[in-house]
Structure formats: C-alpha cells, structure tokens
C-alpha cells in the first residue's frame, strides 16, 4: 500500500494528527536533522502497521514535509491508523 503523508518534525510527541488535505498528518518528536525524522517515521509506521522496518520505504519527499511511503505486507489498513 502507498500512503501520502504530511510530516511535522520536532513535535513534543510522535503521533498521528489526523488528515491534512489529502494526506495523513504525522507529528514526529525527532528533529529534521541528518535523516533522523525520516528514520523515526519509518520505524513509527512499521510499528503501527505491524511489519519490519525493511518493509517500509520512503518513495518521495526525503527532504520535504510531504512524503510518499510504501508499506509491504501489512495486515492493517490505513484507516486503522485513524482509529488509534
């Protein structure tokens, strides 16, 4: 599955903040320095979708707040993220 995300790095807590236009908004506690926010995002999504981090890949947006992420083999749907 592919997700379009809007990321807010440097937040107090890592959490899903709902929708931001056509993207899922995620607040990350990690700073946007040296790829730390991207690594934290991939780990957070892997945990939420119940897959290993290697199955979550950043497709676009390495240096942007708007990102596209691919997740392979998850038993969960994107809608399940909003239910937590």
PDB file of N, CA, C and O in Angstrom:
ATOM      1  N   UNK A   1       0.844  -1.171   0.000  1.00  0.00           N
ATOM      2  CA  UNK A   1       0.000   0.000   0.000  1.00  0.00           C
ATOM      3  C   UNK A   1       0.889   1.234   0.000  1.00  0.00           C
ATOM      4  O   UNK A   1       2.031   1.187   0.456  1.00  0.00           O
ATOM      5  N   UNK A   2       0.368   2.316  -0.504  1.00  0.00           N
ATOM      6  CA  UNK A   2       1.099   3.580  -0.567  1.00  0.00           C
ATOM      7  C   UNK A   2       0.341   4.638   0.224  1.00  0.00           C
ATOM      8  O   UNK A   2      -0.878   4.767   0.103  1.00  0.00           O
ATOM      9  N   UNK A   3       1.080   5.396   1.037  1.00  0.00           N
ATOM     10  CA  UNK A   3       0.488   6.464   1.843  1.00  0.00           C
ATOM     11  C   UNK A   3       1.110   7.800   1.481  1.00  0.00           C
ATOM     12  O   UNK A   3       2.320   7.893   1.278  1.00  0.00           O
ATOM     13  N   UNK A   4       0.286   8.830   1.400  1.00  0.00           N
ATOM     14  CA  UNK A   4       0.766  10.200   1.256  1.00  0.00           C
ATOM     15  C   UNK A   4       0.689  10.832   2.636  1.00  0.00           C
ATOM     16  O   UNK A   4      -0.354  10.802   3.289  1.00  0.00           O
ATOM     17  N   UNK A   5       1.809  11.405   3.071  1.00  0.00           N
ATOM     18  CA  UNK A   5       1.911  11.911   4.434  1.00  0.00           C
ATOM     19  C   UNK A   5       2.328  13.371   4.466  1.00  0.00           C
ATOM     20  O   UNK A   5       3.043  13.845   3.583  1.00  0.00           O
ATOM     21  N   UNK A   6       1.875  14.075   5.490  1.00  0.00           N
ATOM     22  CA  UNK A   6       2.354  15.425   5.801  1.00  0.00           C
ATOM     23  C   UNK A   6       3.014  15.303   7.169  1.00  0.00           C
ATOM     24  O   UNK A   6       2.367  14.914   8.141  1.00  0.00           O
ATOM     25  N   UNK A   7       4.296  15.633   7.245  1.00  0.00           N
ATOM     26  CA  UNK A   7       5.078  15.408   8.453  1.00  0.00           C
ATOM     27  C   UNK A   7       5.361  16.718   9.168  1.00  0.00           C
ATOM     28  O   UNK A   7       5.685  17.728   8.543  1.00  0.00           O
ATOM     29  N   UNK A   8       5.234  16.685  10.495  1.00  0.00           N
ATOM     30  CA  UNK A   8       5.594  17.825  11.338  1.00  0.00           C
ATOM     31  C   UNK A   8       6.709  17.355  12.278  1.00  0.00           C
ATOM     32  O   UNK A   8       6.428  16.806  13.344  1.00  0.00           O
ATOM     33  N   UNK A   9       7.972  17.569  11.887  1.00  0.00           N
ATOM     34  CA  UNK A   9       9.078  17.138  12.747  1.00  0.00           C
ATOM     35  C   UNK A   9       9.267  18.081  13.932  1.00  0.00           C
ATOM     36  O   UNK A   9       8.794  19.218  13.914  1.00  0.00           O
ATOM     37  N   UNK A  10       9.962  17.598  14.961  1.00  0.00           N
ATOM     38  CA  UNK A  10      10.254  18.430  16.118  1.00  0.00           C
ATOM     39  C   UNK A  10       9.073  18.636  17.046  1.00  0.00           C
ATOM     40  O   UNK A  10       9.071  19.588  17.827  1.00  0.00           O
ATOM     41  N   UNK A  11       8.070  17.774  16.986  1.00  0.00           N
ATOM     42  CA  UNK A  11       6.895  17.888  17.863  1.00  0.00           C
ATOM     43  C   UNK A  11       7.228  17.326  19.248  1.00  0.00           C
ATOM     44  O   UNK A  11       8.267  16.693  19.433  1.00  0.00           O
ATOM     45  N   UNK A  12       6.351  17.559  20.203  1.00  0.00           N
ATOM     46  CA  UNK A  12       6.576  17.036  21.556  1.00  0.00           C
ATOM     47  C   UNK A  12       6.467  15.516  21.593  1.00  0.00           C
ATOM     48  O   UNK A  12       7.216  14.855  22.311  1.00  0.00           O
ATOM     49  N   UNK A  13       5.530  14.958  20.817  1.00  0.00           N
ATOM     50  CA  UNK A  13       5.291  13.515  20.811  1.00  0.00           C
ATOM     51  C   UNK A  13       5.152  13.029  19.377  1.00  0.00           C
ATOM     52  O   UNK A  13       4.749  13.786  18.494  1.00  0.00           O
ATOM     53  N   UNK A  14       5.483  11.778  19.149  1.00  0.00           N
ATOM     54  CA  UNK A  14       5.239  11.161  17.851  1.00  0.00           C
ATOM     55  C   UNK A  14       3.826  10.598  17.876  1.00  0.00           C
ATOM     56  O   UNK A  14       3.489   9.748  18.700  1.00  0.00           O
ATOM     57  N   UNK A  15       3.001  11.096  16.947  1.00  0.00           N
ATOM     58  CA  UNK A  15       1.597  10.681  16.930  1.00  0.00           C
ATOM     59  C   UNK A  15       0.962  10.979  15.584  1.00  0.00           C
ATOM     60  O   UNK A  15       1.478  11.772  14.796  1.00  0.00           O
ATOM     61  N   UNK A  16      -0.155  10.337  15.338  1.00  0.00           N
ATOM     62  CA  UNK A  16      -0.952  10.623  14.151  1.00  0.00           C
ATOM     63  C   UNK A  16      -1.889  11.759  14.513  1.00  0.00           C
ATOM     64  O   UNK A  16      -2.592  11.701  15.522  1.00  0.00           O
ATOM     65  N   UNK A  17      -1.895  12.797  13.679  1.00  0.00           N
ATOM     66  CA  UNK A  17      -2.657  14.005  13.994  1.00  0.00           C
ATOM     67  C   UNK A  17      -3.899  14.161  13.128  1.00  0.00           C
ATOM     68  O   UNK A  17      -4.524  15.221  13.145  1.00  0.00           O
ATOM     69  N   UNK A  18      -4.269  13.140  12.375  1.00  0.00           N
ATOM     70  CA  UNK A  18      -5.460  13.225  11.536  1.00  0.00           C
ATOM     71  C   UNK A  18      -5.106  13.469  10.086  1.00  0.00           C
ATOM     72  O   UNK A  18      -4.053  13.044   9.610  1.00  0.00           O
ATOM     73  N   UNK A  19      -5.987  14.151   9.392  1.00  0.00           N
ATOM     74  CA  UNK A  19      -5.781  14.421   7.971  1.00  0.00           C
ATOM     75  C   UNK A  19      -5.349  15.861   7.749  1.00  0.00           C
ATOM     76  O   UNK A  19      -5.739  16.766   8.486  1.00  0.00           O
ATOM     77  N   UNK A  20      -4.532  16.053   6.716  1.00  0.00           N
ATOM     78  CA  UNK A  20      -4.084  17.378   6.300  1.00  0.00           C
ATOM     79  C   UNK A  20      -4.293  17.432   4.792  1.00  0.00           C
ATOM     80  O   UNK A  20      -3.416  17.032   4.026  1.00  0.00           O
ATOM     81  N   UNK A  21      -5.448  17.922   4.365  1.00  0.00           N
ATOM     82  CA  UNK A  21      -5.801  17.870   2.945  1.00  0.00           C
ATOM     83  C   UNK A  21      -6.010  16.422   2.542  1.00  0.00           C
ATOM     84  O   UNK A  21      -6.828  15.716   3.132  1.00  0.00           O
ATOM     85  N   UNK A  22      -5.261  15.977   1.526  1.00  0.00           N
ATOM     86  CA  UNK A  22      -5.379  14.594   1.063  1.00  0.00           C
ATOM     87  C   UNK A  22      -4.329  13.679   1.688  1.00  0.00           C
ATOM     88  O   UNK A  22      -4.180  12.530   1.272  1.00  0.00           O
ATOM     89  N   UNK A  23      -3.602  14.184   2.684  1.00  0.00           N
ATOM     90  CA  UNK A  23      -2.521  13.418   3.300  1.00  0.00           C
ATOM     91  C   UNK A  23      -2.807  13.143   4.773  1.00  0.00           C
ATOM     92  O   UNK A  23      -3.547  13.877   5.428  1.00  0.00           O
ATOM     93  N   UNK A  24      -2.211  12.085   5.269  1.00  0.00           N
ATOM     94  CA  UNK A  24      -2.276  11.761   6.690  1.00  0.00           C
ATOM     95  C   UNK A  24      -1.192  12.574   7.394  1.00  0.00           C
ATOM     96  O   UNK A  24      -0.025  12.521   7.005  1.00  0.00           O
ATOM     97  N   UNK A  25      -1.571  13.326   8.429  1.00  0.00           N
ATOM     98  CA  UNK A  25      -0.601  14.157   9.143  1.00  0.00           C
ATOM     99  C   UNK A  25      -0.027  13.378  10.317  1.00  0.00           C
ATOM    100  O   UNK A  25      -0.757  12.802  11.123  1.00  0.00           O
ATOM    101  N   UNK A  26       1.308  13.375  10.390  1.00  0.00           N
ATOM    102  CA  UNK A  26       2.002  12.704  11.483  1.00  0.00           C
ATOM    103  C   UNK A  26       2.963  13.694  12.127  1.00  0.00           C
ATOM    104  O   UNK A  26       3.771  14.330  11.451  1.00  0.00           O
ATOM    105  N   UNK A  27       2.860  13.810  13.445  1.00  0.00           N
ATOM    106  CA  UNK A  27       3.802  14.628  14.214  1.00  0.00           C
ATOM    107  C   UNK A  27       4.924  13.713  14.690  1.00  0.00           C
ATOM    108  O   UNK A  27       4.674  12.639  15.237  1.00  0.00           O
ATOM    109  N   UNK A  28       6.172  14.154  14.476  1.00  0.00           N
ATOM    110  CA  UNK A  28       7.329  13.362  14.885  1.00  0.00           C
ATOM    111  C   UNK A  28       8.132  14.112  15.932  1.00  0.00           C
ATOM    112  O   UNK A  28       8.373  15.311  15.789  1.00  0.00           O
ATOM    113  N   UNK A  29       8.545  13.422  16.976  1.00  0.00           N
ATOM    114  CA  UNK A  29       9.372  14.036  18.008  1.00  0.00           C
ATOM    115  C   UNK A  29      10.802  14.249  17.505  1.00  0.00           C
ATOM    116  O   UNK A  29      11.506  15.122  18.012  1.00  0.00           O
ATOM    117  N   UNK A  30      11.228  13.485  16.539  1.00  0.00           N
ATOM    118  CA  UNK A  30      12.596  13.580  16.019  1.00  0.00           C
ATOM    119  C   UNK A  30      12.800  14.885  15.249  1.00  0.00           C
ATOM    120  O   UNK A  30      11.887  15.366  14.576  1.00  0.00           O
ATOM    121  N   UNK A  31      14.000  15.452  15.353  1.00  0.00           N
ATOM    122  CA  UNK A  31      14.299  16.678  14.611  1.00  0.00           C
ATOM    123  C   UNK A  31      14.582  16.369  13.136  1.00  0.00           C
ATOM    124  O   UNK A  31      14.991  15.257  12.801  1.00  0.00           O
ATOM    125  N   UNK A  32      14.365  17.345  12.266  1.00  0.00           N
ATOM    126  CA  UNK A  32      14.630  17.130  10.835  1.00  0.00           C
ATOM    127  C   UNK A  32      16.107  17.339  10.508  1.00  0.00           C
ATOM    128  O   UNK A  32      16.447  18.173   9.668  1.00  0.00           O
ATOM    129  N   UNK A  33      16.982  16.584  11.169  1.00  0.00           N
ATOM    130  CA  UNK A  33      18.427  16.740  11.011  1.00  0.00           C
ATOM    131  C   UNK A  33      19.049  15.384  10.684  1.00  0.00           C
ATOM    132  O   UNK A  33      18.775  14.394  11.364  1.00  0.00           O
ATOM    133  N   UNK A  34      19.877  15.338   9.657  1.00  0.00           N
ATOM    134  CA  UNK A  34      20.631  14.133   9.293  1.00  0.00           C
ATOM    135  C   UNK A  34      19.750  12.899   9.106  1.00  0.00           C
ATOM    136  O   UNK A  34      20.171  11.789   9.431  1.00  0.00           O
ATOM    137  N   UNK A  35      18.549  13.076   8.593  1.00  0.00           N
ATOM    138  CA  UNK A  35      17.664  11.950   8.318  1.00  0.00           C
ATOM    139  C   UNK A  35      17.011  11.330   9.542  1.00  0.00           C
ATOM    140  O   UNK A  35      16.379  10.279   9.433  1.00  0.00           O
ATOM    141  N   UNK A  36      17.150  11.961  10.712  1.00  0.00           N
ATOM    142  CA  UNK A  36      16.572  11.392  11.940  1.00  0.00           C
ATOM    143  C   UNK A  36      15.053  11.336  11.877  1.00  0.00           C
ATOM    144  O   UNK A  36      14.450  10.364  12.332  1.00  0.00           O
ATOM    145  N   UNK A  37      14.434  12.359  11.324  1.00  0.00           N
ATOM    146  CA  UNK A  37      12.974  12.371  11.224  1.00  0.00           C
ATOM    147  C   UNK A  37      12.491  11.279  10.266  1.00  0.00           C
ATOM    148  O   UNK A  37      11.487  10.621  10.541  1.00  0.00           O
ATOM    149  N   UNK A  38      13.185  11.082   9.159  1.00  0.00           N
ATOM    150  CA  UNK A  38      12.789  10.027   8.217  1.00  0.00           C
ATOM    151  C   UNK A  38      12.922   8.649   8.854  1.00  0.00           C
ATOM    152  O   UNK A  38      12.041   7.805   8.695  1.00  0.00           O
ATOM    153  N   UNK A  39      14.010   8.417   9.570  1.00  0.00           N
ATOM    154  CA  UNK A  39      14.208   7.127  10.238  1.00  0.00           C
ATOM    155  C   UNK A  39      13.132   6.904  11.299  1.00  0.00           C
ATOM    156  O   UNK A  39      12.605   5.799  11.429  1.00  0.00           O
ATOM    157  N   UNK A  40      12.810   7.946  12.052  1.00  0.00           N
ATOM    158  CA  UNK A  40      11.770   7.839  13.077  1.00  0.00           C
ATOM    159  C   UNK A  40      10.412   7.571  12.438  1.00  0.00           C
ATOM    160  O   UNK A  40       9.615   6.796  12.968  1.00  0.00           O
ATOM    161  N   UNK A  41      10.149   8.207  11.308  1.00  0.00           N
ATOM    162  CA  UNK A  41       8.883   7.999  10.604  1.00  0.00           C
ATOM    163  C   UNK A  41       8.741   6.549  10.157  1.00  0.00           C
ATOM    164  O   UNK A  41       7.702   5.928  10.383  1.00  0.00           O
ATOM    165  N   UNK A  42       9.774   6.010   9.528  1.00  0.00           N
ATOM    166  CA  UNK A  42       9.707   4.636   9.037  1.00  0.00           C
ATOM    167  C   UNK A  42       9.534   3.646  10.188  1.00  0.00           C
ATOM    168  O   UNK A  42       8.772   2.686  10.072  1.00  0.00           O
ATOM    169  N   UNK A  43      10.237   3.875  11.298  1.00  0.00           N
ATOM    170  CA  UNK A  43      10.102   2.998  12.466  1.00  0.00           C
ATOM    171  C   UNK A  43       8.696   3.098  13.065  1.00  0.00           C
ATOM    172  O   UNK A  43       8.111   2.087  13.453  1.00  0.00           O
ATOM    173  N   UNK A  44       8.162   4.311  13.139  1.00  0.00           N
ATOM    174  CA  UNK A  44       6.814   4.529  13.677  1.00  0.00           C
ATOM    175  C   UNK A  44       5.769   3.817  12.823  1.00  0.00           C
ATOM    176  O   UNK A  44       4.889   3.136  13.350  1.00  0.00           O
ATOM    177  N   UNK A  45       5.869   3.977  11.508  1.00  0.00           N
ATOM    178  CA  UNK A  45       4.905   3.333  10.611  1.00  0.00           C
ATOM    179  C   UNK A  45       5.029   1.809  10.656  1.00  0.00           C
ATOM    180  O   UNK A  45       4.019   1.106  10.635  1.00  0.00           O
ATOM    181  N   UNK A  46       6.252   1.300  10.719  1.00  0.00           N
ATOM    182  CA  UNK A  46       6.453  -0.150  10.804  1.00  0.00           C
ATOM    183  C   UNK A  46       5.785  -0.699  12.059  1.00  0.00           C
ATOM    184  O   UNK A  46       5.137  -1.744  12.017  1.00  0.00           O
ATOM    185  N   UNK A  47       5.944   0.005  13.168  1.00  0.00           N
ATOM    186  CA  UNK A  47       5.325  -0.416  14.423  1.00  0.00           C
ATOM    187  C   UNK A  47       3.800  -0.387  14.317  1.00  0.00           C
ATOM    188  O   UNK A  47       3.130  -1.340  14.715  1.00  0.00           O
ATOM    189  N   UNK A  48       3.258   0.692  13.786  1.00  0.00           N
ATOM    190  CA  UNK A  48       1.802   0.842  13.681  1.00  0.00           C
ATOM    191  C   UNK A  48       1.177  -0.170  12.726  1.00  0.00           C
ATOM    192  O   UNK A  48       0.056  -0.628  12.947  1.00  0.00           O
ATOM    193  N   UNK A  49       1.907  -0.519  11.661  1.00  0.00           N
ATOM    194  CA  UNK A  49       1.363  -1.461  10.681  1.00  0.00           C
ATOM    195  C   UNK A  49       1.774  -2.905  10.953  1.00  0.00           C
ATOM    196  O   UNK A  49       1.354  -3.813  10.235  1.00  0.00           O
ATOM    197  N   UNK A  50       2.592  -3.126  11.983  1.00  0.00           N
ATOM    198  CA  UNK A  50       2.975  -4.482  12.356  1.00  0.00           C
ATOM    199  C   UNK A  50       3.864  -5.180  11.356  1.00  0.00           C
ATOM    200  O   UNK A  50       3.721  -6.381  11.125  1.00  0.00           O
ATOM    201  N   UNK A  51       4.789  -4.433  10.753  1.00  0.00           N
ATOM    202  CA  UNK A  51       5.725  -5.007   9.791  1.00  0.00           C
ATOM    203  C   UNK A  51       7.150  -4.616  10.184  1.00  0.00           C
ATOM    204  O   UNK A  51       7.337  -3.657  10.933  1.00  0.00           O
ATOM    205  N   UNK A  52       8.161  -5.346   9.688  1.00  0.00           N
ATOM    206  CA  UNK A  52       9.543  -4.936   9.927  1.00  0.00           C
ATOM    207  C   UNK A  52       9.842  -3.618   9.208  1.00  0.00           C
ATOM    208  O   UNK A  52       9.219  -3.299   8.195  1.00  0.00           O
ATOM    209  N   UNK A  53      10.791  -2.866   9.735  1.00  0.00           N
ATOM    210  CA  UNK A  53      11.143  -1.572   9.140  1.00  0.00           C
ATOM    211  C   UNK A  53      11.569  -1.739   7.685  1.00  0.00           C
ATOM    212  O   UNK A  53      11.335  -0.845   6.871  1.00  0.00           O
ATOM    213  N   UNK A  54      12.188  -2.864   7.346  1.00  0.00           N
ATOM    214  CA  UNK A  54      12.658  -3.071   5.964  1.00  0.00           C
ATOM    215  C   UNK A  54      11.512  -3.118   4.954  1.00  0.00           C
ATOM    216  O   UNK A  54      11.745  -2.974   3.754  1.00  0.00           O
ATOM    217  N   UNK A  55      10.274  -3.318   5.424  1.00  0.00           N
ATOM    218  CA  UNK A  55       9.119  -3.357   4.534  1.00  0.00           C
ATOM    219  C   UNK A  55       8.449  -1.992   4.370  1.00  0.00           C
ATOM    220  O   UNK A  55       7.429  -1.875   3.691  1.00  0.00           O
ATOM    221  N   UNK A  56       9.019  -0.972   4.988  1.00  0.00           N
ATOM    222  CA  UNK A  56       8.505   0.393   4.864  1.00  0.00           C
ATOM    223  C   UNK A  56       9.570   1.206   4.144  1.00  0.00           C
ATOM    224  O   UNK A  56      10.689   1.345   4.637  1.00  0.00           O
ATOM    225  N   UNK A  57       9.222   1.747   2.971  1.00  0.00           N
ATOM    226  CA  UNK A  57      10.203   2.507   2.199  1.00  0.00           C
ATOM    227  C   UNK A  57       9.679   3.890   1.856  1.00  0.00           C
ATOM    228  O   UNK A  57       8.499   4.081   1.563  1.00  0.00           O
ATOM    229  N   UNK A  58      10.590   4.842   1.901  1.00  0.00           N
ATOM    230  CA  UNK A  58      10.282   6.219   1.537  1.00  0.00           C
ATOM    231  C   UNK A  58      10.440   6.346   0.030  1.00  0.00           C
ATOM    232  O   UNK A  58      11.545   6.204  -0.495  1.00  0.00           O
ATOM    233  N   UNK A  59       9.341   6.612  -0.669  1.00  0.00           N
ATOM    234  CA  UNK A  59       9.372   6.704  -2.131  1.00  0.00           C
ATOM    235  C   UNK A  59       9.748   8.106  -2.598  1.00  0.00           C
ATOM    236  O   UNK A  59      10.597   8.259  -3.477  1.00  0.00           O
ATOM    237  N   UNK A  60       9.124   9.132  -2.018  1.00  0.00           N
ATOM    238  CA  UNK A  60       9.438  10.519  -2.378  1.00  0.00           C
ATOM    239  C   UNK A  60       9.384  11.388  -1.134  1.00  0.00           C
ATOM    240  O   UNK A  60       8.747  11.037  -0.141  1.00  0.00           O
ATOM    241  N   UNK A  61      10.062  12.529  -1.201  1.00  0.00           N
ATOM    242  CA  UNK A  61       9.977  13.512  -0.136  1.00  0.00           C
ATOM    243  C   UNK A  61      11.052  13.413   0.922  1.00  0.00           C
ATOM    244  O   UNK A  61      10.808  13.755   2.080  1.00  0.00           O
ATOM    245  N   UNK A  62      12.230  12.957   0.557  1.00  0.00           N
ATOM    246  CA  UNK A  62      13.297  12.775   1.541  1.00  0.00           C
ATOM    247  C   UNK A  62      13.586  14.042   2.335  1.00  0.00           C
ATOM    248  O   UNK A  62      13.863  13.970   3.533  1.00  0.00           O
ATOM    249  N   UNK A  63      13.526  15.208   1.681  1.00  0.00           N
ATOM    250  CA  UNK A  63      13.811  16.469   2.374  1.00  0.00           C
ATOM    251  C   UNK A  63      12.586  17.373   2.451  1.00  0.00           C
ATOM    252  O   UNK A  63      12.711  18.574   2.688  1.00  0.00           O
ATOM    253  N   UNK A  64      11.420  16.807   2.253  1.00  0.00           N
ATOM    254  CA  UNK A  64      10.183  17.580   2.248  1.00  0.00           C
ATOM    255  C   UNK A  64       9.272  17.128   3.383  1.00  0.00           C
ATOM    256  O   UNK A  64       9.404  16.013   3.889  1.00  0.00           O
ATOM    257  N   UNK A  65       8.350  17.998   3.776  1.00  0.00           N
ATOM    258  CA  UNK A  65       7.344  17.596   4.764  1.00  0.00           C
ATOM    259  C   UNK A  65       6.317  16.662   4.140  1.00  0.00           C
ATOM    260  O   UNK A  65       5.704  15.857   4.841  1.00  0.00           O
ATOM    261  N   UNK A  66       6.126  16.760   2.841  1.00  0.00           N
ATOM    262  CA  UNK A  66       5.174  15.892   2.134  1.00  0.00           C
ATOM    263  C   UNK A  66       5.937  14.680   1.619  1.00  0.00           C
ATOM    264  O   UNK A  66       6.897  14.812   0.859  1.00  0.00           O
ATOM    265  N   UNK A  67       5.501  13.507   2.040  1.00  0.00           N
ATOM    266  CA  UNK A  67       6.212  12.282   1.706  1.00  0.00           C
ATOM    267  C   UNK A  67       5.244  11.228   1.183  1.00  0.00           C
ATOM    268  O   UNK A  67       4.057  11.234   1.509  1.00  0.00           O
ATOM    269  N   UNK A  68       5.773  10.332   0.373  1.00  0.00           N
ATOM    270  CA  UNK A  68       5.027   9.163  -0.075  1.00  0.00           C
ATOM    271  C   UNK A  68       5.804   7.949   0.415  1.00  0.00           C
ATOM    272  O   UNK A  68       6.998   7.808   0.151  1.00  0.00           O
ATOM    273  N   UNK A  69       5.103   7.073   1.135  1.00  0.00           N
ATOM    274  CA  UNK A  69       5.719   5.904   1.747  1.00  0.00           C
ATOM    275  C   UNK A  69       4.994   4.655   1.259  1.00  0.00           C
ATOM    276  O   UNK A  69       3.767   4.636   1.163  1.00  0.00           O
ATOM    277  N   UNK A  70       5.764   3.611   0.953  1.00  0.00           N
ATOM    278  CA  UNK A  70       5.189   2.320   0.566  1.00  0.00           C
ATOM    279  C   UNK A  70       5.369   1.342   1.718  1.00  0.00           C
ATOM    280  O   UNK A  70       6.436   1.274   2.327  1.00  0.00           O
ATOM    281  N   UNK A  71       4.311   0.583   2.012  1.00  0.00           N
ATOM    282  CA  UNK A  71       4.341  -0.411   3.081  1.00  0.00           C
ATOM    283  C   UNK A  71       3.920  -1.745   2.483  1.00  0.00           C
ATOM    284  O   UNK A  71       2.843  -1.865   1.899  1.00  0.00           O
ATOM    285  N   UNK A  72       4.788  -2.755   2.637  1.00  0.00           N
ATOM    286  CA  UNK A  72       4.523  -4.080   2.069  1.00  0.00           C
ATOM    287  C   UNK A  72       4.079  -5.061   3.147  1.00  0.00           C
ATOM    288  O   UNK A  72       4.636  -5.088   4.244  1.00  0.00           O
ATOM    289  N   UNK A  73       3.084  -5.854   2.829  1.00  0.00           N
ATOM    290  CA  UNK A  73       2.699  -6.977   3.665  1.00  0.00           C
ATOM    291  C   UNK A  73       2.010  -6.660   4.974  1.00  0.00           C
ATOM    292  O   UNK A  73       2.061  -7.471   5.899  1.00  0.00           O
ATOM    293  N   UNK A  74       1.374  -5.523   5.086  1.00  0.00           N
ATOM    294  CA  UNK A  74       0.707  -5.184   6.340  1.00  0.00           C
ATOM    295  C   UNK A  74      -0.699  -5.768   6.389  1.00  0.00           C
ATOM    296  O   UNK A  74      -1.431  -5.716   5.400  1.00  0.00           O
ATOM    297  N   UNK A  75      -1.078  -6.326   7.546  1.00  0.00           N
ATOM    298  CA  UNK A  75      -2.446  -6.807   7.698  1.00  0.00           C
ATOM    299  C   UNK A  75      -3.423  -5.676   8.027  1.00  0.00           C
ATOM    300  O   UNK A  75      -4.635  -5.889   8.041  1.00  0.00           O
ATOM    301  N   UNK A  76      -2.903  -4.480   8.291  1.00  0.00           N
ATOM    302  CA  UNK A  76      -3.733  -3.340   8.693  1.00  0.00           C
ATOM    303  C   UNK A  76      -3.999  -2.404   7.515  1.00  0.00           C
ATOM    304  O   UNK A  76      -3.202  -2.326   6.581  1.00  0.00           O
ATOM    305  N   UNK A  77      -5.112  -1.707   7.569  1.00  0.00           N
ATOM    306  CA  UNK A  77      -5.449  -0.725   6.541  1.00  0.00           C
ATOM    307  C   UNK A  77      -5.039   0.663   7.015  1.00  0.00           C
ATOM    308  O   UNK A  77      -4.872   0.873   8.216  1.00  0.00           O
ATOM    309  N   UNK A  78      -4.873   1.616   6.097  1.00  0.00           N
ATOM    310  CA  UNK A  78      -4.558   2.988   6.503  1.00  0.00           C
ATOM    311  C   UNK A  78      -5.626   3.574   7.424  1.00  0.00           C
ATOM    312  O   UNK A  78      -5.310   4.371   8.308  1.00  0.00           O
ATOM    313  N   UNK A  79      -6.875   3.190   7.225  1.00  0.00           N
ATOM    314  CA  UNK A  79      -7.959   3.699   8.061  1.00  0.00           C
ATOM    315  C   UNK A  79      -7.787   3.296   9.524  1.00  0.00           C
ATOM    316  O   UNK A  79      -8.256   3.993  10.424  1.00  0.00           O
ATOM    317  N   UNK A  80      -7.116   2.176   9.755  1.00  0.00           N
ATOM    318  CA  UNK A  80      -6.914   1.716  11.133  1.00  0.00           C
ATOM    319  C   UNK A  80      -6.015   2.666  11.914  1.00  0.00           C
ATOM    320  O   UNK A  80      -6.078   2.701  13.143  1.00  0.00           O
ATOM    321  N   UNK A  81      -5.184   3.434  11.224  1.00  0.00           N
ATOM    322  CA  UNK A  81      -4.325   4.406  11.908  1.00  0.00           C
ATOM    323  C   UNK A  81      -5.142   5.510  12.553  1.00  0.00           C
ATOM    324  O   UNK A  81      -4.796   5.989  13.632  1.00  0.00           O
ATOM    325  N   UNK A  82      -6.211   5.913  11.909  1.00  0.00           N
ATOM    326  CA  UNK A  82      -7.031   6.996  12.441  1.00  0.00           C
ATOM    327  C   UNK A  82      -7.863   6.539  13.637  1.00  0.00           C
ATOM    328  O   UNK A  82      -8.340   7.367  14.413  1.00  0.00           O
ATOM    329  N   UNK A  83      -8.038   5.244  13.788  1.00  0.00           N
ATOM    330  CA  UNK A  83      -8.840   4.714  14.890  1.00  0.00           C
ATOM    331  C   UNK A  83      -8.076   4.672  16.207  1.00  0.00           C
ATOM    332  O   UNK A  83      -8.688   4.535  17.267  1.00  0.00           O
ATOM    333  N   UNK A  84      -6.750   4.787  16.160  1.00  0.00           N
ATOM    334  CA  UNK A  84      -5.945   4.705  17.393  1.00  0.00           C
ATOM    335  C   UNK A  84      -5.914   6.010  18.113  1.00  0.00           C
ATOM    336  O   UNK A  84      -5.285   6.120  19.165  1.00  0.00           O
TER     337      UNK A  84
END
